[in-house]
Amino acid sequence: SFLEAMVTAVISYLALSYPPIWALCLGFLLCPNSPAVITPPMEELMAAGYGEGKHVGVLVRGAAGLDVAFSVSLFDICLALLFHFRDLNAAQAMGKGSYDLMVDVVGGCFLGLLAGLLPVQDNTAAVWKRTMAVTAGGMIAIVSGPKVGLPGTGPLSSICTGFVAAMLWKLQTPLSSKTLVNTIFQGSWIVLCPILFASTGSDVDMSILDWTTISWMLGIVLVTVVVRLLGCFLVLFGGEFNWKEMLFVGLIFQGKATNQAALAPNLL
């Protein structure tokens, strides 16, 4: 994602004469994948037994979540520098961005620590309480950032919350209940997914754009597709995956829609 964002930023800066911060915003806007698009077919393939031997499904889902958290966090930071901290110089902007990322990670780890240790595993309703703890931690991370003057924080913190909590739960003895936290979230996603697709996006009048700009837009999108494919091959090369599996990972990571539809109106 970072390579894809940088290529997009450089092209938009050189070809479209975008200011650096606007170019970075465009890069981090285009690069995040959409777990809402990727997860359902991946779940079906995992249920059918495909890729289980090499844990392709675990790799795709984990990398997709990290990709979104990283990209959206950096987009929010660039957006904050663009509209809230526009008077900062380059050094101050880099320091502000690094500080927001550090707060994002530390805050997420703290919330994940609370969700992972409370409630105790022998509680009769531990699974449901753990589900509510992770949900509350993610919501606190998303909502509290702008309230405390850190508008660029939130997405990465919510991912860290779930990751740390899951690692702590794994260290404990298994629960007697067969209902797992991820099963509850999967059931909730069946209801939330249509709502997500129905509530994101905005109308854009393409007639106000000239054909040169539209051509460059299409060119940038095609370049990002190629860069992401090459990036996936580069990362997975030398591992235990064959070329078909590497191609599959590269293609499934092309699934995008919801994040772009949700983030783009912030720049309009």
N, C-alpha and C positions, 0 to 999 in steps of 0.2 A: 504494500500500500504506500509506503513512504516513497519508494522509487517511482511508482505511478504518479503520486502527487507532485513530486519534484519535476518530472517530465512535463506534466500538464502545466505547472506553474511557469516553467522556462518557456514553453511554446506560447502560452498566452501573454507572457511578458514581452517576448521578442516579436511575435507576429501581430498581436492585437494591442500592443502598447499598454497593457494593464499595469497599474502601480504594483509594486512588489507584494503588499499585503493583500490586495485584491486577487492577484495571481495565486497566492498561497491559499486563499479562501476557495478559489475555484478548484485547485488541486485537491484539497482535503474534502471538498464537496463531492467530487466525482469518484474518489477512490474507495469509499466504504462500500462493502457489499451489503446485502439485505438478508439477515437471517430469516425473515419472514418468507423469503423466496427460496432460500437454500434448505432450510430445515425440513419442511414437509417431504420433499422427494428423498432427502437423505434418510429420514426416519423410515420411509417405505423400503428403501434398499437395505437398511440395516435389519429391518424385520424379516426380509426375505433371505438374510444371511450373506449378503454381498459385502466383501471387504472386511469381514470380521476377523479374519486371520491376521491381517496387518493393521487392524484398528483404523481403517480409513475414515470411518464415520466419526470416531472420536477426534481424529486429527482435523477433519473438516469443521466440525461444530466448535471445537475449541479455538481453532485459528480464526473462524468467522467471528466469534464473539470478541476476540482480542483485536481483530482488524477493525471492527466497528468502534470499539471503545477508544482505540488509539486515534483513529481518523476523526471521529466526532469530537473528541477532546481537543485535538489540535485545531479543528475547525472553530470550535467555540472560543478557543484562546485567540485565534486570528480575528474572529468576529469582535471579541471584546477589545482587542488592540485597535480595531478599525473604528469602532463607534464610541467606546467608553474611555479609552486611554490613547487617543490619537495624538496627544502632545508629547508622548514619550519618544526618545531617540532610539536608535537601533539597539544600543547596548541595554538600555532600560527595558525595551520591548522583549529582548531575549531573556533578561533576568525575570521579568514578569511572567513570561511563558513557562520558564523552568520552575518557578515558584508554584504556579498553579498546578503543574503536573505533579510536583512533589506532594502538595497538599492533597491532590486527588488520590494518589496512591496510598499515602499514610492514612487518610480518612477512611478509605475503603477497607484497608487492612484492619483498622480499629473496629469498624462496624461488623466486618466479617468475624473478628475475634469474639465480639459479643454474641453474634448469631450462632457461632460454632460451639460456644461453651454453655449457652443458655437456650433452651432448658436442658436439663440433664437427660441422659439417654433412657433412664428407667421410668420417665414420666409417661403416664398412660396416653397422653395426647402429644407426645414429643414430635411426631411427624408434622402435625398441623401447626404446632407452635414454631417449629423450625421454618416451615413454609412462610408463616406470617413474619417471622424475624427477618428472613432474607428479603421478603417483599418490602417490609418497612425500611430496612437498611437501604435498599435501592432507591426508594422514594425520598428518603431523607437526603441521600447523596445528591439526587437530581434537584430537589427543591431548595435545599439550604444554601447551595453555592451562590446564586445571585443575591440571596438575602444577606449574606455576610460580606458582600463586595468582591466575590470571586465568580464572576459570570462564566468563566471558562471551565469550571470544574463540574463534575457530576457523572458523565458517562463512564469514564475509566474507573471512578470510585465504585460505581454500582457493580461493575464486572469484578473488581477486586473483592468486594463484599461476598459475592457468591463463591468465588474461588477459594478464599481463605476459609469460609464456613465449611465448604465441601471437604477440604483437606483435613480440618479438625474432626469432622464427623467420620471420616475414613479411618482416623487413628483410634477412634473409639470402637467398642465391640458392636456388632450389628444389632439393629433394633429387631425386636420380636415381630413387629408389625410388618406385613408384606407390602404395605402401601409406602412407597418411597416419595421423597420430596419432588423428584423430577417427574414422577407420574402425575402428581397433582398439577404441576406447572404445564405438563403436556395437555392435560384435560382443560385447563384454563385457556390455553392457547387456541383451542378449537373455537372458543367463544370470542376471544379478543382479536384473533387474526382478521376476520371480516370487518370488525370495527376499525382496526388500524388502517386497512386499505381504503375504507370508506371516508375516513376523516382526515387523510393527509392529501396534500397537493394544493395547487391553485391554478387559476386560469391565466394563460399567457397568450397575448396577442402577437402571433408570429409575423403579422403583416407589417409591424413597425421595424422589423429587422431587415437589413439589406442582405442580398444573396451572398456577398463576400463573407459577412459575419457568420451566416448559417453554414457556409461551406467550411469555414475554419472550425466551427463547433462540431460538425460531423467528423472532420479530420481528427480533431483532438480526441473524440470518443473512440474512433477506430485505433488511434495510436495507443490509448490506454488499454484497449483490449489486447493488443499485441504485447505491450509491456507487462501486463499482468500474467499472460501465458508464459512469457519468457522468465519472469520472476519466479513463478511456481516451479518451472522446470529446473531453474538454477538452485532453488532452495532444496528441492527433493532429489536432485541428482546426487548419485553416490550412496543413496540409502538402499533400502530393500524393496523399493517400489519399481515396477517395470514401467515402460513408456506409456502403456495404456492407462495405468493408474495415475501417472503424473499428468497425462492429458485430461483425464476425468477431473482431477482436482483443479487444474487450471480452468476448465470449462465451467465447473459448478461455481467457482468463485466469481464468474462473470455476472451472477444473479444480483441485480441492483434494481431499486425502484423506491422503496419506502423511505430510506434515509435521505435520498436526493429530494423527494417530494416534501419531506418534513423540514429539511434544512434550507432549501433554496429560497423560500419566501422571506427568510431572515435578511437576505441581501437585497430584496426588491424594495 
